[in-house]
Amino acid sequence: MITDADIDFHLPANADYRHAETNFWTVLIPEERLMAVVYTVARKALGVQSCDISIYGALTPHRVETLYLDSQQHLPCPESLRAYRTVNGLSVSAKSIRDYRIDYIGYDDTELHFDFRGLMAPFDIHDPNDSPLAKPTTAEQHKNSGLGSGYGGHFDTTGHLTGTLRLRGSDFPIDCYETMDHSWGVRPEVHLPSMGVQQAQFGPELGFKWINHWDMDAPADRATRLAHGYVLDEGKSYGLVDAKLITQRVGNMITGMQATVTDKRGRSYTMTGQAEIGGPWHCYTGSTLFMAMMRWTLSDGRVGHGLASEISSLQALTRKYGRRWRDPSPYLTS
């Protein structure tokens, strides 16, 4: 069960240097084709924190076509996650486990200011009262979390975001529904599992969040397996028991998805997603990520939006795709 105490660090006394604690928010402005990401990774045992502010305005496979980037590593680690500032201009204040204030003042006359108001109790992936797929032992929890020991602890909360994005001197109002999360555990920078995170929001009454395992070698209709997730229905979350997902990609760029998810009540929902904007996200040097703002359409015709993202380690990719030219150079032979 998640409480207000889980706002702050979960650093064990004998913490591994790889122990990490993350905060993640996504801001959607669909009518303007804009998506912003706020992400921090604190490694308190090392005394460092990274901070990534990324803004997307097109669907692109190239990082240089991201609309705005402020990704900085090895910043000083804060004493607490209840209220902290980063040296690159981000300020986070937790009013409760559900409610947060985010302010960022960056470069090129770009700022981000919003309140996040949680619409539900935090969803604990390791609590069987929340997730029907929760496991009883630490080893099983890590194996089935989606991100290994990096999700030693993890909760999600869907909420209402209101505020303003100022992008190079132009202001855009924020009024959207999306999911934030907070994770903690031993998170290596290499050999992270391949996995996906999907979110679909249809206003304050209905939303979806799921984490899936991803087998990059399997056919599209058998490549994913549900790790954890929920349906938010009228302010209450119902853990998922199954998710069938087919993803369309161009290279590693997500372009579309079809999903059918079933919750513990036995209710199933089918939706189709089309990527409207997105691009690469390089928050870890040893991984490749892609994220997109999806336009989701439920089978009953309702339309919503939400983040879709996938991660795979560069170690797995170089094993799979790495090349070597074996013929000796003619310029180096006699």
Contacts in CASP RR format, 6 or more apart in sequence:
PFRMAT RR
TARGET T0000
AUTHOR 0000-0000-0000
METHOD contacts of the structure
MODEL  1
MITDADIDFHLPANADYRHAETNFWTVLIPEERLMAVVYTVARKALGVQS
CDISIYGALTPHRVETLYLDSQQHLPCPESLRAYRTVNGLSVSAKSIRDY
RIDYIGYDDTELHFDFRGLMAPFDIHDPNDSPLAKPTTAEQHKNSGLGSG
YGGHFDTTGHLTGTLRLRGSDFPIDCYETMDHSWGVRPEVHLPSMGVQQA
QFGPELGFKWINHWDMDAPADRATRLAHGYVLDEGKSYGLVDAKLITQRV
GNMITGMQATVTDKRGRSYTMTGQAEIGGPWHCYTGSTLFMAMMRWTLSD
GRVGHGLASEISSLQALTRKYGRRWRDPSPYLTS
1 124 0 8 1.000
1 127 0 8 1.000
1 129 0 8 1.000
2 97 0 8 1.000
2 121 0 8 1.000
2 122 0 8 1.000
2 123 0 8 1.000
2 124 0 8 1.000
2 127 0 8 1.000
2 155 0 8 1.000
3 97 0 8 1.000
4 96 0 8 1.000
4 97 0 8 1.000
6 97 0 8 1.000
6 122 0 8 1.000
6 155 0 8 1.000
6 182 0 8 1.000
7 81 0 8 1.000
7 82 0 8 1.000
7 94 0 8 1.000
7 96 0 8 1.000
7 97 0 8 1.000
7 182 0 8 1.000
8 80 0 8 1.000
8 81 0 8 1.000
8 82 0 8 1.000
9 21 0 8 1.000
9 42 0 8 1.000
9 44 0 8 1.000
9 80 0 8 1.000
9 81 0 8 1.000
9 184 0 8 1.000
10 21 0 8 1.000
10 153 0 8 1.000
10 184 0 8 1.000
10 185 0 8 1.000
11 19 0 8 1.000
11 21 0 8 1.000
11 44 0 8 1.000
11 45 0 8 1.000
12 19 0 8 1.000
15 44 0 8 1.000
15 45 0 8 1.000
16 45 0 8 1.000
16 186 0 8 1.000
17 43 0 8 1.000
17 45 0 8 1.000
17 46 0 8 1.000
18 43 0 8 1.000
18 186 0 8 1.000
18 187 0 8 1.000
18 188 0 8 1.000
18 189 0 8 1.000
19 43 0 8 1.000
19 44 0 8 1.000
19 45 0 8 1.000
19 184 0 8 1.000
19 185 0 8 1.000
19 186 0 8 1.000
19 187 0 8 1.000
20 41 0 8 1.000
20 42 0 8 1.000
20 43 0 8 1.000
20 150 0 8 1.000
20 183 0 8 1.000
20 184 0 8 1.000
20 185 0 8 1.000
20 186 0 8 1.000
20 187 0 8 1.000
21 41 0 8 1.000
21 42 0 8 1.000
21 43 0 8 1.000
21 44 0 8 1.000
21 81 0 8 1.000
21 182 0 8 1.000
21 183 0 8 1.000
21 184 0 8 1.000
21 185 0 8 1.000
22 39 0 8 1.000
22 40 0 8 1.000
22 41 0 8 1.000
22 42 0 8 1.000
22 181 0 8 1.000
22 182 0 8 1.000
22 183 0 8 1.000
22 184 0 8 1.000
22 187 0 8 1.000
23 38 0 8 1.000
23 39 0 8 1.000
23 40 0 8 1.000
23 81 0 8 1.000
23 92 0 8 1.000
23 180 0 8 1.000
23 182 0 8 1.000
24 37 0 8 1.000
24 38 0 8 1.000
24 39 0 8 1.000
24 180 0 8 1.000
24 181 0 8 1.000
24 182 0 8 1.000
24 183 0 8 1.000
25 37 0 8 1.000
25 38 0 8 1.000
25 39 0 8 1.000
25 100 0 8 1.000
25 102 0 8 1.000
25 116 0 8 1.000
25 161 0 8 1.000
25 178 0 8 1.000
25 180 0 8 1.000
26 35 0 8 1.000
26 36 0 8 1.000
26 37 0 8 1.000
26 38 0 8 1.000
26 178 0 8 1.000
26 179 0 8 1.000
26 180 0 8 1.000
26 199 0 8 1.000
26 306 0 8 1.000
26 307 0 8 1.000
27 34 0 8 1.000
27 35 0 8 1.000
27 36 0 8 1.000
27 37 0 8 1.000
27 38 0 8 1.000
27 112 0 8 1.000
27 114 0 8 1.000
27 161 0 8 1.000
27 165 0 8 1.000
27 174 0 8 1.000
27 176 0 8 1.000
27 178 0 8 1.000
28 34 0 8 1.000
28 35 0 8 1.000
28 176 0 8 1.000
28 178 0 8 1.000
28 293 0 8 1.000
28 305 0 8 1.000
28 306 0 8 1.000
28 307 0 8 1.000
29 35 0 8 1.000
29 165 0 8 1.000
29 172 0 8 1.000
29 173 0 8 1.000
29 174 0 8 1.000
29 176 0 8 1.000
30 176 0 8 1.000
30 276 0 8 1.000
30 293 0 8 1.000
30 295 0 8 1.000
30 305 0 8 1.000
32 172 0 8 1.000
33 57 0 8 1.000
33 58 0 8 1.000
33 276 0 8 1.000
33 277 0 8 1.000
34 55 0 8 1.000
34 56 0 8 1.000
34 57 0 8 1.000
34 67 0 8 1.000
34 165 0 8 1.000
34 167 0 8 1.000
34 172 0 8 1.000
34 277 0 8 1.000
35 55 0 8 1.000
35 56 0 8 1.000
35 57 0 8 1.000
35 277 0 8 1.000
35 278 0 8 1.000
35 291 0 8 1.000
35 293 0 8 1.000
35 307 0 8 1.000
36 53 0 8 1.000
36 54 0 8 1.000
36 55 0 8 1.000
36 56 0 8 1.000
36 112 0 8 1.000
36 165 0 8 1.000
37 52 0 8 1.000
37 53 0 8 1.000
37 54 0 8 1.000
37 55 0 8 1.000
37 56 0 8 1.000
37 281 0 8 1.000
37 291 0 8 1.000
38 52 0 8 1.000
38 53 0 8 1.000
38 90 0 8 1.000
38 102 0 8 1.000
38 104 0 8 1.000
38 112 0 8 1.000
39 51 0 8 1.000
39 52 0 8 1.000
39 53 0 8 1.000
39 54 0 8 1.000
39 283 0 8 1.000
40 49 0 8 1.000
40 50 0 8 1.000
40 51 0 8 1.000
40 52 0 8 1.000
40 86 0 8 1.000
40 90 0 8 1.000
40 92 0 8 1.000
41 49 0 8 1.000
41 50 0 8 1.000
41 187 0 8 1.000
41 283 0 8 1.000
42 48 0 8 1.000
42 49 0 8 1.000
42 77 0 8 1.000
42 78 0 8 1.000
42 81 0 8 1.000
43 49 0 8 1.000
43 77 0 8 1.000
44 77 0 8 1.000
46 77 0 8 1.000
47 76 0 8 1.000
47 77 0 8 1.000
48 73 0 8 1.000
48 74 0 8 1.000
48 75 0 8 1.000
48 76 0 8 1.000
48 77 0 8 1.000
49 75 0 8 1.000
49 76 0 8 1.000
49 77 0 8 1.000
49 78 0 8 1.000
49 86 0 8 1.000
50 71 0 8 1.000
50 72 0 8 1.000
50 73 0 8 1.000
50 74 0 8 1.000
50 75 0 8 1.000
50 283 0 8 1.000
51 70 0 8 1.000
51 71 0 8 1.000
51 72 0 8 1.000
51 75 0 8 1.000
51 86 0 8 1.000
51 88 0 8 1.000
51 90 0 8 1.000
52 70 0 8 1.000
52 71 0 8 1.000
52 72 0 8 1.000
52 281 0 8 1.000
52 283 0 8 1.000
53 68 0 8 1.000
53 69 0 8 1.000
53 70 0 8 1.000
53 71 0 8 1.000
53 88 0 8 1.000
53 90 0 8 1.000
53 104 0 8 1.000
53 106 0 8 1.000
53 112 0 8 1.000
54 66 0 8 1.000
54 68 0 8 1.000
54 69 0 8 1.000
54 70 0 8 1.000
54 71 0 8 1.000
54 281 0 8 1.000
55 66 0 8 1.000
55 67 0 8 1.000
55 68 0 8 1.000
55 69 0 8 1.000
55 110 0 8 1.000
55 165 0 8 1.000
55 167 0 8 1.000
56 66 0 8 1.000
56 67 0 8 1.000
56 277 0 8 1.000
56 278 0 8 1.000
56 279 0 8 1.000
56 291 0 8 1.000
56 293 0 8 1.000
57 67 0 8 1.000
57 277 0 8 1.000
57 278 0 8 1.000
58 65 0 8 1.000
58 67 0 8 1.000
58 277 0 8 1.000
58 278 0 8 1.000
59 253 0 8 1.000
59 255 0 8 1.000
59 275 0 8 1.000
59 276 0 8 1.000
59 277 0 8 1.000
59 278 0 8 1.000
59 279 0 8 1.000
59 292 0 8 1.000
60 66 0 8 1.000
60 253 0 8 1.000
60 278 0 8 1.000
60 279 0 8 1.000
61 250 0 8 1.000
61 251 0 8 1.000
61 252 0 8 1.000
61 253 0 8 1.000
61 279 0 8 1.000
61 280 0 8 1.000
61 290 0 8 1.000
62 279 0 8 1.000
62 280 0 8 1.000
63 69 0 8 1.000
63 279 0 8 1.000
63 280 0 8 1.000
63 282 0 8 1.000
65 279 0 8 1.000
66 279 0 8 1.000
66 280 0 8 1.000
67 167 0 8 1.000
68 108 0 8 1.000
68 110 0 8 1.000
68 167 0 8 1.000
68 168 0 8 1.000
70 88 0 8 1.000
70 106 0 8 1.000
70 107 0 8 1.000
71 282 0 8 1.000
71 283 0 8 1.000
72 86 0 8 1.000
72 87 0 8 1.000
72 88 0 8 1.000
75 86 0 8 1.000
75 87 0 8 1.000
75 88 0 8 1.000
76 87 0 8 1.000
78 84 0 8 1.000
78 85 0 8 1.000
78 86 0 8 1.000
81 92 0 8 1.000
81 94 0 8 1.000
82 93 0 8 1.000
82 94 0 8 1.000
83 92 0 8 1.000
83 93 0 8 1.000
83 94 0 8 1.000
84 91 0 8 1.000
84 92 0 8 1.000
85 91 0 8 1.000
85 92 0 8 1.000
88 106 0 8 1.000
89 104 0 8 1.000
89 105 0 8 1.000
89 106 0 8 1.000
90 102 0 8 1.000
90 103 0 8 1.000
90 104 0 8 1.000
91 101 0 8 1.000
91 102 0 8 1.000
91 103 0 8 1.000
91 104 0 8 1.000
92 100 0 8 1.000
92 101 0 8 1.000
92 102 0 8 1.000
93 100 0 8 1.000
93 101 0 8 1.000
94 100 0 8 1.000
95 101 0 8 1.000
97 122 0 8 1.000
97 157 0 8 1.000
98 117 0 8 1.000
98 118 0 8 1.000
98 120 0 8 1.000
98 121 0 8 1.000
98 122 0 8 1.000
98 157 0 8 1.000
98 159 0 8 1.000
99 115 0 8 1.000
99 116 0 8 1.000
99 117 0 8 1.000
99 118 0 8 1.000
100 115 0 8 1.000
100 116 0 8 1.000
100 180 0 8 1.000
101 114 0 8 1.000
101 115 0 8 1.000
101 116 0 8 1.000
102 112 0 8 1.000
102 113 0 8 1.000
102 114 0 8 1.000
102 115 0 8 1.000
102 116 0 8 1.000
103 111 0 8 1.000
103 112 0 8 1.000
103 113 0 8 1.000
104 111 0 8 1.000
104 112 0 8 1.000
104 113 0 8 1.000
105 111 0 8 1.000
108 168 0 8 1.000
109 166 0 8 1.000
109 168 0 8 1.000
109 169 0 8 1.000
110 166 0 8 1.000
110 167 0 8 1.000
110 168 0 8 1.000
110 169 0 8 1.000
111 164 0 8 1.000
111 165 0 8 1.000
111 166 0 8 1.000
112 164 0 8 1.000
112 165 0 8 1.000
112 166 0 8 1.000
113 163 0 8 1.000
113 164 0 8 1.000
114 161 0 8 1.000
114 162 0 8 1.000
114 163 0 8 1.000
114 164 0 8 1.000
114 165 0 8 1.000
114 174 0 8 1.000
115 161 0 8 1.000
115 162 0 8 1.000
115 163 0 8 1.000
116 159 0 8 1.000
116 160 0 8 1.000
116 161 0 8 1.000
116 180 0 8 1.000
117 159 0 8 1.000
117 160 0 8 1.000
117 161 0 8 1.000
117 162 0 8 1.000
118 157 0 8 1.000
118 158 0 8 1.000
118 159 0 8 1.000
118 160 0 8 1.000
119 157 0 8 1.000
119 158 0 8 1.000
119 159 0 8 1.000
119 160 0 8 1.000
119 177 0 8 1.000
119 204 0 8 1.000
119 232 0 8 1.000
119 235 0 8 1.000
120 157 0 8 1.000
120 158 0 8 1.000
120 159 0 8 1.000
120 232 0 8 1.000
120 235 0 8 1.000
120 236 0 8 1.000
120 237 0 8 1.000
121 157 0 8 1.000
121 237 0 8 1.000
122 155 0 8 1.000
122 156 0 8 1.000
122 157 0 8 1.000
123 130 0 8 1.000
123 131 0 8 1.000
123 155 0 8 1.000
123 156 0 8 1.000
123 157 0 8 1.000
123 209 0 8 1.000
123 229 0 8 1.000
123 230 0 8 1.000
123 237 0 8 1.000
123 239 0 8 1.000
124 130 0 8 1.000
124 131 0 8 1.000
124 134 0 8 1.000
124 153 0 8 1.000
124 154 0 8 1.000
124 155 0 8 1.000
125 131 0 8 1.000
125 134 0 8 1.000
125 145 0 8 1.000
125 151 0 8 1.000
125 153 0 8 1.000
125 154 0 8 1.000
125 155 0 8 1.000
125 156 0 8 1.000
125 211 0 8 1.000
125 227 0 8 1.000
125 228 0 8 1.000
125 229 0 8 1.000
126 134 0 8 1.000
126 135 0 8 1.000
126 141 0 8 1.000
126 145 0 8 1.000
126 152 0 8 1.000
126 153 0 8 1.000
126 154 0 8 1.000
127 134 0 8 1.000
128 134 0 8 1.000
130 230 0 8 1.000
130 237 0 8 1.000
130 239 0 8 1.000
131 228 0 8 1.000
131 229 0 8 1.000
131 230 0 8 1.000
131 239 0 8 1.000
131 240 0 8 1.000
132 239 0 8 1.000
132 240 0 8 1.000
132 241 0 8 1.000
132 264 0 8 1.000
133 144 0 8 1.000
133 226 0 8 1.000
133 227 0 8 1.000
133 228 0 8 1.000
133 240 0 8 1.000
133 241 0 8 1.000
134 141 0 8 1.000
134 228 0 8 1.000
135 141 0 8 1.000
135 143 0 8 1.000
135 144 0 8 1.000
138 152 0 8 1.000
141 151 0 8 1.000
141 152 0 8 1.000
142 148 0 8 1.000
142 149 0 8 1.000
142 150 0 8 1.000
142 151 0 8 1.000
142 152 0 8 1.000
144 227 0 8 1.000
145 151 0 8 1.000
145 152 0 8 1.000
145 153 0 8 1.000
145 154 0 8 1.000
145 211 0 8 1.000
145 227 0 8 1.000
145 228 0 8 1.000
146 193 0 8 1.000
146 195 0 8 1.000
146 196 0 8 1.000
146 211 0 8 1.000
146 212 0 8 1.000
146 213 0 8 1.000
146 227 0 8 1.000
146 228 0 8 1.000
147 154 0 8 1.000
147 183 0 8 1.000
147 187 0 8 1.000
147 192 0 8 1.000
147 193 0 8 1.000
147 195 0 8 1.000
147 211 0 8 1.000
147 311 0 8 1.000
148 193 0 8 1.000
149 185 0 8 1.000
149 186 0 8 1.000
149 187 0 8 1.000
150 183 0 8 1.000
150 184 0 8 1.000
150 185 0 8 1.000
150 186 0 8 1.000
150 187 0 8 1.000
151 183 0 8 1.000
151 185 0 8 1.000
151 211 0 8 1.000
152 183 0 8 1.000
152 184 0 8 1.000
152 185 0 8 1.000
152 186 0 8 1.000
153 183 0 8 1.000
153 184 0 8 1.000
153 185 0 8 1.000
154 181 0 8 1.000
154 182 0 8 1.000
154 183 0 8 1.000
154 184 0 8 1.000
155 181 0 8 1.000
155 182 0 8 1.000
156 179 0 8 1.000
156 180 0 8 1.000
156 181 0 8 1.000
156 209 0 8 1.000
156 229 0 8 1.000
156 230 0 8 1.000
157 179 0 8 1.000
157 180 0 8 1.000
157 181 0 8 1.000
158 177 0 8 1.000
158 178 0 8 1.000
158 179 0 8 1.000
158 199 0 8 1.000
158 201 0 8 1.000
158 207 0 8 1.000
158 209 0 8 1.000
158 232 0 8 1.000
158 237 0 8 1.000
159 177 0 8 1.000
159 178 0 8 1.000
159 179 0 8 1.000
159 180 0 8 1.000
160 176 0 8 1.000
160 177 0 8 1.000
160 204 0 8 1.000
161 174 0 8 1.000
161 175 0 8 1.000
161 176 0 8 1.000
161 177 0 8 1.000
161 178 0 8 1.000
162 174 0 8 1.000
162 175 0 8 1.000
163 173 0 8 1.000
163 174 0 8 1.000
163 175 0 8 1.000
164 171 0 8 1.000
164 172 0 8 1.000
164 173 0 8 1.000
164 174 0 8 1.000
165 171 0 8 1.000
165 172 0 8 1.000
165 174 0 8 1.000
166 172 0 8 1.000
176 201 0 8 1.000
176 305 0 8 1.000
177 201 0 8 1.000
177 203 0 8 1.000
177 204 0 8 1.000
177 207 0 8 1.000
178 199 0 8 1.000
178 201 0 8 1.000
178 306 0 8 1.000
178 307 0 8 1.000
179 199 0 8 1.000
179 201 0 8 1.000
179 209 0 8 1.000
179 307 0 8 1.000
189 284 0 8 1.000
189 285 0 8 1.000
189 286 0 8 1.000
189 287 0 8 1.000
190 286 0 8 1.000
190 313 0 8 1.000
190 314 0 8 1.000
190 315 0 8 1.000
191 313 0 8 1.000
191 315 0 8 1.000
191 316 0 8 1.000
192 284 0 8 1.000
192 286 0 8 1.000
192 287 0 8 1.000
192 311 0 8 1.000
192 312 0 8 1.000
192 313 0 8 1.000
193 213 0 8 1.000
193 313 0 8 1.000
194 213 0 8 1.000
194 214 0 8 1.000
194 215 0 8 1.000
194 216 0 8 1.000
194 310 0 8 1.000
194 311 0 8 1.000
194 312 0 8 1.000
194 313 0 8 1.000
194 316 0 8 1.000
195 211 0 8 1.000
195 212 0 8 1.000
195 213 0 8 1.000
195 214 0 8 1.000
195 227 0 8 1.000
195 310 0 8 1.000
195 311 0 8 1.000
196 211 0 8 1.000
196 212 0 8 1.000
196 214 0 8 1.000
196 224 0 8 1.000
196 309 0 8 1.000
196 310 0 8 1.000
196 311 0 8 1.000
197 209 0 8 1.000
197 210 0 8 1.000
197 211 0 8 1.000
197 212 0 8 1.000
197 307 0 8 1.000
197 308 0 8 1.000
197 309 0 8 1.000
197 310 0 8 1.000
198 208 0 8 1.000
198 209 0 8 1.000
198 210 0 8 1.000
198 212 0 8 1.000
198 245 0 8 1.000
198 257 0 8 1.000
198 259 0 8 1.000
198 294 0 8 1.000
198 307 0 8 1.000
198 308 0 8 1.000
198 309 0 8 1.000
199 207 0 8 1.000
199 208 0 8 1.000
199 209 0 8 1.000
199 306 0 8 1.000
199 307 0 8 1.000
199 308 0 8 1.000
200 207 0 8 1.000
200 208 0 8 1.000
200 259 0 8 1.000
200 271 0 8 1.000
200 273 0 8 1.000
200 294 0 8 1.000
200 296 0 8 1.000
200 304 0 8 1.000
200 305 0 8 1.000
200 306 0 8 1.000
201 207 0 8 1.000
201 208 0 8 1.000
201 304 0 8 1.000
201 305 0 8 1.000
201 306 0 8 1.000
202 296 0 8 1.000
202 298 0 8 1.000
202 302 0 8 1.000
202 303 0 8 1.000
202 304 0 8 1.000
203 304 0 8 1.000
204 235 0 8 1.000
205 233 0 8 1.000
205 234 0 8 1.000
205 235 0 8 1.000
206 231 0 8 1.000
206 232 0 8 1.000
206 233 0 8 1.000
206 234 0 8 1.000
206 302 0 8 1.000
207 231 0 8 1.000
207 232 0 8 1.000
207 233 0 8 1.000
208 229 0 8 1.000
208 230 0 8 1.000
208 231 0 8 1.000
208 232 0 8 1.000
208 261 0 8 1.000
208 269 0 8 1.000
208 271 0 8 1.000
209 229 0 8 1.000
209 230 0 8 1.000
209 232 0 8 1.000
210 226 0 8 1.000
210 227 0 8 1.000
210 228 0 8 1.000
210 229 0 8 1.000
210 230 0 8 1.000
210 240 0 8 1.000
210 243 0 8 1.000
210 261 0 8 1.000
211 226 0 8 1.000
211 227 0 8 1.000
211 228 0 8 1.000
211 229 0 8 1.000
212 224 0 8 1.000
212 225 0 8 1.000
212 226 0 8 1.000
212 227 0 8 1.000
212 243 0 8 1.000
212 245 0 8 1.000
213 224 0 8 1.000
213 225 0 8 1.000
213 226 0 8 1.000
213 227 0 8 1.000
214 223 0 8 1.000
214 224 0 8 1.000
214 310 0 8 1.000
214 312 0 8 1.000
215 222 0 8 1.000
215 223 0 8 1.000
215 224 0 8 1.000
215 225 0 8 1.000
216 223 0 8 1.000
216 312 0 8 1.000
216 316 0 8 1.000
216 320 0 8 1.000
217 320 0 8 1.000
220 246 0 8 1.000
220 247 0 8 1.000
220 248 0 8 1.000
221 244 0 8 1.000
221 246 0 8 1.000
223 247 0 8 1.000
224 243 0 8 1.000
224 244 0 8 1.000
224 245 0 8 1.000
224 247 0 8 1.000
226 240 0 8 1.000
226 241 0 8 1.000
226 242 0 8 1.000
226 243 0 8 1.000
226 261 0 8 1.000
228 239 0 8 1.000
228 240 0 8 1.000
229 239 0 8 1.000
229 240 0 8 1.000
229 243 0 8 1.000
229 261 0 8 1.000
230 237 0 8 1.000
230 238 0 8 1.000
230 239 0 8 1.000
230 240 0 8 1.000
230 263 0 8 1.000
231 237 0 8 1.000
231 238 0 8 1.000
231 239 0 8 1.000
231 240 0 8 1.000
231 261 0 8 1.000
231 263 0 8 1.000
231 267 0 8 1.000
231 269 0 8 1.000
238 263 0 8 1.000
238 264 0 8 1.000
238 265 0 8 1.000
238 267 0 8 1.000
239 263 0 8 1.000
239 264 0 8 1.000
240 261 0 8 1.000
240 262 0 8 1.000
240 263 0 8 1.000
240 264 0 8 1.000
241 262 0 8 1.000
241 263 0 8 1.000
241 264 0 8 1.000
241 266 0 8 1.000
242 261 0 8 1.000
242 262 0 8 1.000
243 259 0 8 1.000
243 260 0 8 1.000
243 261 0 8 1.000
243 262 0 8 1.000
244 259 0 8 1.000
244 260 0 8 1.000
244 261 0 8 1.000
245 257 0 8 1.000
245 258 0 8 1.000
245 259 0 8 1.000
246 257 0 8 1.000
246 258 0 8 1.000
246 259 0 8 1.000
247 254 0 8 1.000
247 256 0 8 1.000
247 257 0 8 1.000
247 310 0 8 1.000
248 254 0 8 1.000
248 255 0 8 1.000
248 256 0 8 1.000
248 257 0 8 1.000
249 255 0 8 1.000
252 280 0 8 1.000
252 288 0 8 1.000
252 290 0 8 1.000
252 310 0 8 1.000
252 312 0 8 1.000
253 275 0 8 1.000
253 279 0 8 1.000
253 290 0 8 1.000
253 292 0 8 1.000
254 275 0 8 1.000
254 278 0 8 1.000
254 290 0 8 1.000
254 291 0 8 1.000
254 292 0 8 1.000
254 294 0 8 1.000
254 308 0 8 1.000
254 309 0 8 1.000
254 310 0 8 1.000
255 274 0 8 1.000
255 275 0 8 1.000
256 272 0 8 1.000
256 273 0 8 1.000
256 274 0 8 1.000
256 275 0 8 1.000
256 294 0 8 1.000
256 308 0 8 1.000
257 272 0 8 1.000
257 273 0 8 1.000
257 294 0 8 1.000
257 308 0 8 1.000
258 270 0 8 1.000
258 271 0 8 1.000
258 272 0 8 1.000
258 273 0 8 1.000
259 270 0 8 1.000
259 271 0 8 1.000
259 272 0 8 1.000
259 273 0 8 1.000
260 268 0 8 1.000
260 269 0 8 1.000
260 270 0 8 1.000
260 271 0 8 1.000
261 268 0 8 1.000
261 269 0 8 1.000
262 268 0 8 1.000
262 269 0 8 1.000
269 298 0 8 1.000
269 299 0 8 1.000
270 298 0 8 1.000
270 299 0 8 1.000
271 296 0 8 1.000
271 297 0 8 1.000
271 298 0 8 1.000
271 299 0 8 1.000
272 296 0 8 1.000
272 297 0 8 1.000
273 294 0 8 1.000
273 295 0 8 1.000
273 296 0 8 1.000
273 297 0 8 1.000
273 308 0 8 1.000
274 294 0 8 1.000
274 295 0 8 1.000
275 292 0 8 1.000
275 293 0 8 1.000
275 294 0 8 1.000
275 308 0 8 1.000
276 292 0 8 1.000
276 293 0 8 1.000
276 294 0 8 1.000
276 295 0 8 1.000
276 305 0 8 1.000
277 292 0 8 1.000
277 293 0 8 1.000
278 290 0 8 1.000
278 291 0 8 1.000
278 292 0 8 1.000
278 293 0 8 1.000
279 290 0 8 1.000
279 291 0 8 1.000
279 292 0 8 1.000
280 288 0 8 1.000
280 289 0 8 1.000
280 290 0 8 1.000
281 289 0 8 1.000
281 290 0 8 1.000
281 291 0 8 1.000
281 309 0 8 1.000
282 288 0 8 1.000
282 289 0 8 1.000
283 289 0 8 1.000
286 313 0 8 1.000
286 314 0 8 1.000
286 315 0 8 1.000
287 311 0 8 1.000
287 312 0 8 1.000
287 313 0 8 1.000
287 314 0 8 1.000
288 311 0 8 1.000
288 312 0 8 1.000
288 313 0 8 1.000
288 314 0 8 1.000
288 317 0 8 1.000
289 309 0 8 1.000
289 310 0 8 1.000
289 311 0 8 1.000
290 309 0 8 1.000
290 310 0 8 1.000
291 307 0 8 1.000
291 308 0 8 1.000
291 309 0 8 1.000
291 310 0 8 1.000
292 307 0 8 1.000
292 308 0 8 1.000
292 309 0 8 1.000
293 305 0 8 1.000
293 306 0 8 1.000
293 307 0 8 1.000
293 308 0 8 1.000
294 305 0 8 1.000
294 306 0 8 1.000
294 307 0 8 1.000
294 308 0 8 1.000
295 303 0 8 1.000
295 304 0 8 1.000
295 305 0 8 1.000
296 303 0 8 1.000
296 304 0 8 1.000
296 305 0 8 1.000
296 306 0 8 1.000
297 303 0 8 1.000
297 304 0 8 1.000
END
